[in-house]
Amino acid sequence: MGVVEKFLMEMKEFQQERMIRVYVPKGYEQSGERYPVLYMHDGQNVFDDGEAFGGVSLGLEAHLDETDRNVIVVAIDRHADEEERKHEYCPWVTGEYGVKILGQPSTVGGKGEAYADFVVKELKPFIDSKYRTLEQETYMAGASLGGLMAVYAAARYPGVFKRIAGISSGFYRNQEEIERLLKVSDLSHVERCYLDCGTNEAGEEEEVNEEVLASIRSVYDIVQSKVGDSKFVVMVNGRHRYVDFRERVPGMVGYLLG
């Protein structure tokens, strides 16, 4: 069985401490080997249901134990306040496309660059010094706005994140800006990209369901043109809920780490 270790780390830009959860694979202590590292967001909802918002997590700890994946997973807890979470995971303030989907004006977002800086410039060096990592084998994945952050980080920091994944990514809030960034970014270092989307993301709002799917597909089309090993999965009747996200974990992990 792998072990999930926890510690608090200061986020200097945000002037607060945040819980970091680190999954260390089975046999880590005895092996002497070095491991790739997968960074993930919404840390409370990554490994188990106990502390998960909404009571359902991705169940990643159990899945990794069952499949004997040799990977270290670093999960950064989300901000306790939902609005602050959105500010941190969105690099830009919500654009026109996001306002259209939301159906109302929004000033959410804009702290995503500082959050990504924390991961790259503070957290990653600490993890690489504390654990036996393969420093060049660094990946990132997330659900919802965590998927936006994963794709943004790969474009924003060329050469750092070699594999990325997003489950039901919330690109729509920053649609215009993330597409613009991806079009001018060098993604030649990205080895693999996995994205998925449900056909029922917004429940009974069919028009919004179609817009969200179009949003993710549009981003995927840009990424695929630059990253040869890419995969886009449409989940029929898939909803924007963790109980649905959890079902997609085997496919996402298998593609990202396989």
Backbone torsions as a table, in degrees:
resi	resn	phi	psi	omega
1	MET	NA	137.8	173.5
2	GLY	-75.1	171.7	-178.0
3	VAL	-127.2	137.9	173.8
4	VAL	-103.0	114.8	178.1
5	GLU	-98.1	149.2	-178.2
6	LYS	-128.6	141.8	172.4
7	PHE	-155.9	156.9	177.1
8	LEU	-92.6	140.5	177.5
9	MET	-134.9	138.2	-179.5
10	GLU	-73.8	133.0	171.6
11	MET	-102.1	97.6	-169.9
12	LYS	-58.1	-43.8	-177.1
13	GLU	-63.9	-31.1	-177.6
14	PHE	-98.5	-3.1	177.1
15	GLN	52.8	48.6	176.4
16	GLN	-156.8	162.4	175.0
17	GLU	-94.5	148.9	179.8
18	ARG	-134.3	141.6	177.6
19	MET	-73.2	131.4	175.1
20	ILE	-114.3	129.6	-179.8
21	ARG	-114.3	126.8	-175.1
22	VAL	-122.0	117.6	174.5
23	TYR	-86.3	121.6	176.9
24	VAL	-109.6	124.0	-172.6
25	PRO	-67.8	160.3	177.0
26	LYS	-55.7	134.9	177.9
27	GLY	84.6	2.2	-178.2
28	TYR	-57.1	-47.2	-175.9
29	GLU	-62.8	-35.5	-175.4
30	GLN	-89.8	-23.3	-167.3
31	SER	-75.3	-39.3	-174.1
32	GLY	75.6	0.9	-178.8
33	GLU	-80.5	166.8	173.2
34	ARG	-107.2	152.2	-170.6
35	TYR	-130.1	148.2	170.8
36	PRO	-67.0	158.5	-178.5
37	VAL	-124.0	130.1	176.4
38	LEU	-109.6	117.8	177.5
39	TYR	-92.7	136.7	-179.3
40	MET	-137.3	159.9	-176.1
41	HIS	-110.8	176.9	-176.4
42	ASP	52.0	52.6	-170.2
43	GLY	-53.3	-34.0	179.7
44	GLN	-62.2	-24.4	-175.1
45	ASN	-103.1	12.4	-175.9
46	VAL	-88.2	-50.6	-166.3
47	PHE	-96.0	-48.9	-177.1
48	ASP	-145.8	167.6	-173.4
49	ASP	-78.0	-17.2	-170.9
50	GLY	-52.9	-46.9	-177.9
51	GLU	-110.2	9.0	-174.0
52	ALA	-70.9	137.8	171.6
53	PHE	-64.3	128.4	-177.5
54	GLY	85.0	-6.1	175.1
55	GLY	81.5	1.9	179.6
56	VAL	-130.5	129.4	-179.9
57	SER	-110.7	-178.3	174.0
58	LEU	-74.1	-15.5	-179.8
59	GLY	64.8	33.4	-171.5
60	LEU	-71.0	-34.0	-179.7
61	GLU	-59.5	-48.4	-179.3
62	ALA	-63.7	-40.4	-179.3
63	HIS	-64.5	-43.2	-179.9
64	LEU	-65.8	-38.3	177.4
65	ASP	-64.0	-41.9	-178.1
66	GLU	-66.8	-34.6	-174.4
67	THR	-99.2	-1.4	178.0
68	ASP	54.7	45.2	178.3
69	ARG	-76.6	128.8	178.1
70	ASN	-89.8	79.3	-178.2
71	VAL	-146.7	145.1	170.9
72	ILE	-95.5	131.2	178.3
73	VAL	-114.9	125.6	179.2
74	VAL	-110.5	112.6	-178.0
75	ALA	-109.0	123.0	-178.5
76	ILE	-96.2	123.0	-179.5
77	ASP	-59.6	145.1	174.5
78	ARG	-77.2	160.0	173.6
79	HIS	-64.5	142.7	-178.2
80	ALA	-63.4	-28.5	179.4
81	ASP	-90.1	126.0	-175.3
82	GLU	-61.3	-39.1	179.3
83	GLU	-65.3	-41.1	178.1
84	GLU	-65.9	-35.4	175.4
85	ARG	-57.5	-45.9	179.9
86	LYS	-63.7	-40.4	177.8
87	HIS	-58.8	-43.8	-175.4
88	GLU	-72.3	-34.1	-175.7
89	TYR	-90.0	-8.3	178.2
90	CYS	-105.5	116.0	179.8
91	PRO	-65.0	-26.9	-177.8
92	TRP	-127.4	160.0	173.3
93	VAL	-65.7	145.8	-178.1
94	THR	-49.5	128.1	-177.8
95	GLY	-91.2	-172.8	-175.8
96	GLU	-61.6	-40.8	-179.9
97	TYR	-63.0	-41.1	178.3
98	GLY	-63.0	-41.9	178.5
99	VAL	-61.9	-39.4	178.3
100	LYS	-61.3	-45.0	-178.9
101	ILE	-68.8	-41.6	-177.8
102	LEU	-72.5	-27.0	-179.4
103	GLY	78.9	13.8	178.6
104	GLN	-160.9	156.8	179.0
105	PRO	-61.5	151.9	179.0
106	SER	-148.7	135.4	176.0
107	THR	-109.1	17.9	-177.6
108	VAL	-72.6	143.6	173.2
109	GLY	109.2	173.6	175.4
110	GLY	115.0	-9.2	-179.8
111	LYS	-103.0	4.6	-175.3
112	GLY	-62.5	-35.0	179.3
113	GLU	-64.6	-43.1	179.7
114	ALA	-65.4	-38.0	178.0
115	TYR	-64.6	-45.6	179.2
116	ALA	-64.3	-37.1	176.0
117	ASP	-58.9	-40.9	178.2
118	PHE	-59.1	-45.5	-178.6
119	VAL	-62.9	-46.1	-173.7
120	VAL	-78.3	-42.0	-170.6
121	LYS	-96.7	-20.2	-179.1
122	GLU	-116.6	-54.1	-174.6
123	LEU	-71.1	-48.8	-178.0
124	LYS	-58.6	-47.3	177.7
125	PRO	-59.5	-36.7	178.9
126	PHE	-66.7	-45.8	179.6
127	ILE	-62.2	-42.0	-179.2
128	ASP	-66.3	-25.8	178.5
129	SER	-86.2	-29.4	-175.2
130	LYS	-87.9	-33.3	-176.2
131	TYR	-117.6	161.1	177.2
132	ARG	-82.0	89.7	-176.7
133	THR	-107.2	157.5	165.8
134	LEU	-91.4	98.8	-168.6
135	GLU	-59.2	-27.7	-179.2
136	GLN	-88.6	-9.4	179.3
137	GLU	-102.1	75.5	-176.2
138	THR	-116.7	126.8	-175.9
139	TYR	-123.2	165.8	175.8
140	MET	-146.8	140.3	178.7
141	ALA	-147.6	158.9	177.3
142	GLY	-169.3	166.0	177.0
143	ALA	-109.7	146.2	178.6
144	SER	59.9	-122.8	179.1
145	LEU	-66.4	-19.8	174.2
146	GLY	-65.0	-29.2	175.3
147	GLY	-70.5	-39.1	173.8
148	LEU	-58.3	-45.6	-178.8
149	MET	-63.8	-38.2	-179.1
150	ALA	-63.6	-46.1	-179.8
151	VAL	-68.6	-41.1	178.0
152	TYR	-60.1	-45.9	-177.3
153	ALA	-62.3	-38.2	179.2
154	ALA	-64.2	-36.7	179.7
155	ALA	-78.8	-35.8	-174.8
156	ARG	-75.6	-30.0	-176.8
157	TYR	-124.4	76.9	-178.6
158	PRO	-54.9	132.0	176.1
159	GLY	92.4	-8.8	-176.9
160	VAL	-90.5	-54.0	-174.8
161	PHE	-102.8	111.2	-173.6
162	LYS	-88.4	-22.7	178.3
163	ARG	-137.2	137.4	-176.5
164	ILE	-137.0	152.9	179.4
165	ALA	-151.2	146.5	176.9
166	GLY	-138.9	127.1	174.4
167	ILE	-98.5	120.0	-179.9
168	SER	47.2	52.0	-173.0
169	SER	-61.4	137.9	-180.0
170	GLY	-88.6	55.0	-179.4
171	PHE	-63.8	-28.5	-169.7
172	TYR	-55.5	-31.1	-179.4
173	ARG	-65.2	-32.5	-179.0
174	ASN	-123.1	33.9	-171.3
175	GLN	-53.2	-52.6	-175.9
176	GLU	-62.1	-44.5	-174.6
177	GLU	-73.4	-39.1	-179.3
178	ILE	-69.2	-36.1	176.8
179	GLU	-66.3	-42.2	179.8
180	ARG	-62.1	-42.7	179.5
181	LEU	-65.2	-45.8	-177.8
182	LEU	-62.3	-36.7	-178.4
183	LYS	-64.5	-29.6	-177.5
184	VAL	-104.3	2.0	-175.6
185	SER	-91.3	149.1	173.3
186	ASP	-87.8	107.9	179.4
187	LEU	-107.1	20.1	-175.9
188	SER	-64.2	-21.3	179.9
189	HIS	-81.2	-15.4	-177.0
190	VAL	-79.0	120.0	-177.6
191	GLU	-84.8	-38.9	-176.8
192	ARG	-145.5	145.7	174.4
193	CYS	-138.9	128.8	176.7
194	TYR	-119.1	128.2	172.7
195	LEU	-133.7	147.2	173.8
196	ASP	-140.8	168.4	179.5
197	CYS	-158.0	140.7	174.5
198	GLY	-87.5	157.0	177.9
199	THR	-86.2	-3.2	-177.1
200	ASN	-128.0	38.0	-175.1
201	GLU	-57.0	-38.0	-175.8
202	ALA	-106.8	21.1	178.1
203	GLY	72.5	-125.0	-174.4
204	GLU	-85.6	-1.9	-179.7
205	GLU	-83.7	86.0	-172.6
206	GLU	-58.7	-41.1	-178.8
207	GLU	-63.7	-41.1	177.9
208	VAL	-67.7	-40.0	176.7
209	ASN	-54.4	-45.0	-178.8
210	GLU	-67.3	-38.2	179.9
211	GLU	-66.5	-41.8	179.4
212	VAL	-64.7	-43.9	177.7
213	LEU	-61.1	-43.2	178.7
214	ALA	-64.1	-36.2	179.1
215	SER	-60.4	-50.1	-177.8
216	ILE	-70.6	-39.0	179.4
217	ARG	-63.6	-37.5	179.9
218	SER	-63.6	-43.1	176.8
219	VAL	-65.4	-43.4	-179.8
220	TYR	-59.4	-41.0	-178.8
221	ASP	-59.6	-38.7	178.7
222	ILE	-68.9	-45.7	-179.4
223	VAL	-62.9	-44.1	-177.7
224	GLN	-61.4	-32.2	179.7
225	SER	-68.0	-16.1	-178.3
226	LYS	-115.9	-20.5	-178.3
227	VAL	-120.0	109.9	-174.2
228	GLY	-62.7	-39.6	-176.8
229	ASP	-94.3	82.2	-177.2
230	SER	-127.9	151.8	-178.9
231	LYS	-141.7	133.7	177.2
232	PHE	-126.3	122.4	-176.9
233	VAL	-116.7	127.8	174.8
234	VAL	-101.8	118.6	-178.0
235	MET	-94.4	109.3	-179.9
236	VAL	-61.8	126.7	-178.1
237	ASN	68.7	7.0	178.5
238	GLY	-63.7	134.0	-177.7
239	ARG	-109.4	167.0	178.8
240	HIS	-88.8	64.5	-178.4
241	ARG	-139.0	150.3	-178.2
242	TYR	-65.1	-29.2	177.8
243	VAL	-63.5	-29.5	175.5
244	ASP	-82.4	-41.6	179.1
245	PHE	-56.1	-41.2	-176.5
246	ARG	-59.2	-36.3	-179.2
247	GLU	-68.3	-21.4	-177.8
248	ARG	-89.8	-9.6	-176.3
249	VAL	-57.8	-47.2	-179.8
250	PRO	-56.7	-43.3	179.7
251	GLY	-66.2	-43.1	179.8
252	MET	-64.9	-48.7	-178.8
253	VAL	-65.4	-42.6	-179.5
254	GLY	-59.9	-40.4	179.8
255	TYR	-74.2	-42.9	-176.3
256	LEU	-68.1	-41.0	-174.2
257	LEU	-104.6	-9.0	-174.9
258	GLY	-68.3	NA	NA
